[in-house]
Amino acid sequence: MNLDLDERERAFQEEARAWLREHVPAEPLPNMDTPEGFTAHREWERTLADGGWSVVSWPAAYGGRDASLLEWVLFEEEYYRAGAPSRVAQNGISLLAPIIFEYGTAEQKELYLRPMADGTEVWAQAWSEPEAGSDLAALRSTAVRDDARGGWVLNGQKTWSSRAAFAHRGFGLFRSDPSQERHRGLTYFLFPLDAEGITVRPIGKLDGHPGFAEIFFEDVFVPDADVLGTPGDGWRVAMSTAGNERGLSLRSPGRFCAAADRLAALWKERGQEAPASLGERVADAWIAAQAYRLYTFGTVARLTGGGDIGADGSVNKIFWSELDVRLHETALDLLGPEAELRDEGAAAGGAWMDGYLFALSGPIYAGTNEIQRNIVAERLLGLPRGKR
Amino acid sequence: MRFALTDEHRGFAEALDDLLGKAEVPSVSRSWAEGDLSGGLDLWRRLAEVGVTALRVPEEHGGLSAGPVDVVVAFEALGRHLVPGPYVESVVLAPALLAAAGDAAPALPALEGLADGAAIVTVAAPPATPFALDADAAQVVLRLDGAALSTAAAGELRVSVDRSRRLFEVLPGEELVRLDAAVVAEALDTAALACSAQLLGAGERALATSVEYAGTRRQFGRVIGEYQALKHMLADVRVALDFARPLVYGAAVSLATGSADAPRDVSAAKVASAEAAYLASRIALQTHGAIGYTEEYDLGLWINKIRALVTAWGTPAFHRGRVLAAITATTA
């Protein structure tokens, strides 16, 4: 048991650190859920891609570095430590791309991966529906076969689609076999958001910015070439291990460790006037971030050894999402009466409040933490499913 | 990097689980609490046979020169099975102190005796550890004040909430030697690490017992484990233990590599393992209801042990303070 890096890993880490030191914008970019922020963040994706750092874990043929899982974690640590911008391309890169690699056709890989990697095309996810949130399998949007045109006709409504207000393309599940229920009879589709019949209505988030949107589908034609995986097999495709491992389940610890270090710095600056109980909370936040980091190294060892993440992904999600909220709450309490400020004169330009508002979504998305607790109790602890 | 137990570690853990699983340890622990030490001392000899007492003794003195990771593996098993006795003191702390004292303190027992389990040593190290645990089971009682190591005599027996922790006042004796402060600090950190591992093991046991009970106990016509309120509480325990464990092993790696961050990492491990185990004990009691609150039912032995260990080898406040001091010293 060790935490040592080998020569290749250290070199990779140092190269990333040096590149980021040189390229991370000195001033924070405008919020990515604003028109000017979206543009600025796409330009940043382009800069990352030019340096070869936008998709380190992808194969070199698609702009990546064939980085190992551990190297990916190391890159993310450096990325957040450097205070680099949020990733506007995140949904595509971490949720969709692993699935394209596993299930996509040669044509889909050729067409979609490179523009995704360099910020040319930003992808929005279209999972939830008004009546299907955590209970995603209750979704009702339909796909009807159109043999004459060689494709499918989509109808229905998706909602809470992150990035959809400004994104170029979307991906999501539709019910392609009305005779089947729940997880069966679903198909995974890719579609341009400016397709005929699609209407996107932005929704303001708690922070006031249109970070997500509703998407209405009215007889939207999607050719067979844009079906991902086999028709009817959408649930399995969407839930595939690859998507979970590098996507939401294995959320990189870099973000939390960097925030915990900034919190420690804030305590150093303001702690003298604060009650000792706040100091204990600062320590707890740092401990939790460190726990997450080490836990991730353990997961990397398991996955590298051929294991899979399974229901431990739920343990993981509960922990990081609640850690993120606690960490930011502590910073806000430490800032005292100034904490509520979000203008330019606010401490750190209001970054702690922005981070807090962002963190509040964590316990909700990708299946609320209550759903995750059910999964932990039933699949890991083996408690009976029964009636809840 | 490979942050995972080796096959050897797993084999050691399985051997200990196998031995202790058949040893009826709760009953041994109850006897120990009443001053009947025979069963516990027998267990001491059997654990010595599989190498537990030799772990931290250098090879040249008949020991295994095992690292902190092995200590964690062993003490997690001791905690899981409720083994009574001054293991932290005699297996972790004493070998380091005796090795550091060397020829300067000829009155001390030989390291060889510690390794083969013949000698049992207990140590009080005020202020964090003011009493000598199980002094009546030990041939030698020591007292550590800062870097000063003294002989001591056992005084009055105090009563712990965990009655198998027989805490004795120490009457100061003769100062034997002043040790290297860094060696003492590392020895005390390794003791706190061992205590963290015990907490982890005890917490795991409290969770396992609760899950088992929730899967059989019926109320209102169904198994109580079907109720979501209970599921969510038990899931929270799973999460807390799963994230305390890597901190405990991470601290072991820091100690093994002589990292300057080791004190910080040990403190983080102690805070998190105490919090997780304590949550496990509280939820275990709530899951069991009145039966868990009885003296007769064994769960209470774990509940009381966890409560005692939460403040042993440095309180949560002490360890949080060390973490805070360390992280504010290193950040800009």
Boltz contact constraints between the chains, C-beta under 6 A:
constraints:
  - contact:
      token1: [A, 1]
      token2: [B, 5]
      max_distance: 6.0
  - contact:
      token1: [A, 1]
      token2: [B, 69]
      max_distance: 6.0
  - contact:
      token1: [A, 3]
      token2: [B, 1]
      max_distance: 6.0
  - contact:
      token1: [A, 3]
      token2: [B, 3]
      max_distance: 6.0
  - contact:
      token1: [A, 3]
      token2: [B, 253]
      max_distance: 6.0
  - contact:
      token1: [A, 4]
      token2: [B, 1]
      max_distance: 6.0
  - contact:
      token1: [A, 261]
      token2: [B, 331]
      max_distance: 6.0
  - contact:
      token1: [A, 264]
      token2: [B, 327]
      max_distance: 6.0
  - contact:
      token1: [A, 264]
      token2: [B, 328]
      max_distance: 6.0
  - contact:
      token1: [A, 264]
      token2: [B, 331]
      max_distance: 6.0
  - contact:
      token1: [A, 265]
      token2: [B, 331]
      max_distance: 6.0
  - contact:
      token1: [A, 267]
      token2: [B, 328]
      max_distance: 6.0
  - contact:
      token1: [A, 268]
      token2: [B, 328]
      max_distance: 6.0
  - contact:
      token1: [A, 279]
      token2: [B, 324]
      max_distance: 6.0
  - contact:
      token1: [A, 280]
      token2: [B, 320]
      max_distance: 6.0
  - contact:
      token1: [A, 283]
      token2: [B, 320]
      max_distance: 6.0
  - contact:
      token1: [A, 283]
      token2: [B, 323]
      max_distance: 6.0
  - contact:
      token1: [A, 283]
      token2: [B, 324]
      max_distance: 6.0
  - contact:
      token1: [A, 286]
      token2: [B, 327]
      max_distance: 6.0
  - contact:
      token1: [A, 287]
      token2: [B, 268]
      max_distance: 6.0
  - contact:
      token1: [A, 287]
      token2: [B, 271]
      max_distance: 6.0
  - contact:
      token1: [A, 287]
      token2: [B, 272]
      max_distance: 6.0
  - contact:
      token1: [A, 290]
      token2: [B, 268]
      max_distance: 6.0
  - contact:
      token1: [A, 291]
      token2: [B, 243]
      max_distance: 6.0
  - contact:
      token1: [A, 291]
      token2: [B, 247]
      max_distance: 6.0
  - contact:
      token1: [A, 294]
      token2: [B, 246]
      max_distance: 6.0
  - contact:
      token1: [A, 294]
      token2: [B, 250]
      max_distance: 6.0
  - contact:
      token1: [A, 295]
      token2: [B, 243]
      max_distance: 6.0
  - contact:
      token1: [A, 295]
      token2: [B, 246]
      max_distance: 6.0
  - contact:
      token1: [A, 297]
      token2: [B, 3]
      max_distance: 6.0
  - contact:
      token1: [A, 298]
      token2: [B, 3]
      max_distance: 6.0
  - contact:
      token1: [A, 298]
      token2: [B, 246]
      max_distance: 6.0
  - contact:
      token1: [A, 301]
      token2: [B, 2]
      max_distance: 6.0
  - contact:
      token1: [A, 301]
      token2: [B, 3]
      max_distance: 6.0
  - contact:
      token1: [A, 301]
      token2: [B, 4]
      max_distance: 6.0
  - contact:
      token1: [A, 315]
      token2: [B, 239]
      max_distance: 6.0
  - contact:
      token1: [A, 315]
      token2: [B, 242]
      max_distance: 6.0
  - contact:
      token1: [A, 318]
      token2: [B, 239]
      max_distance: 6.0
  - contact:
      token1: [A, 319]
      token2: [B, 239]
      max_distance: 6.0
  - contact:
      token1: [A, 319]
      token2: [B, 243]
      max_distance: 6.0
  - contact:
      token1: [A, 373]
      token2: [B, 232]
      max_distance: 6.0
  - contact:
      token1: [A, 373]
      token2: [B, 235]
      max_distance: 6.0
  - contact:
      token1: [A, 376]
      token2: [B, 235]
      max_distance: 6.0
  - contact:
      token1: [A, 376]
      token2: [B, 238]
      max_distance: 6.0
  - contact:
      token1: [A, 377]
      token2: [B, 231]
      max_distance: 6.0
  - contact:
      token1: [A, 377]
      token2: [B, 234]
      max_distance: 6.0
  - contact:
      token1: [A, 377]
      token2: [B, 235]
      max_distance: 6.0
  - contact:
      token1: [A, 380]
      token2: [B, 238]
      max_distance: 6.0
  - contact:
      token1: [A, 381]
      token2: [B, 211]
      max_distance: 6.0
  - contact:
      token1: [A, 381]
      token2: [B, 234]
      max_distance: 6.0
  - contact:
      token1: [A, 383]
      token2: [B, 225]
      max_distance: 6.0
  - contact:
      token1: [A, 383]
      token2: [B, 231]
      max_distance: 6.0
  - contact:
      token1: [A, 384]
      token2: [B, 223]
      max_distance: 6.0
  - contact:
      token1: [A, 384]
      token2: [B, 225]
      max_distance: 6.0
  - contact:
      token1: [A, 384]
      token2: [B, 226]
      max_distance: 6.0
  - contact:
      token1: [A, 386]
      token2: [B, 226]
      max_distance: 6.0
  - contact:
      token1: [A, 387]
      token2: [B, 226]
      max_distance: 6.0
  - contact:
      token1: [A, 388]
      token2: [B, 228]
      max_distance: 6.0
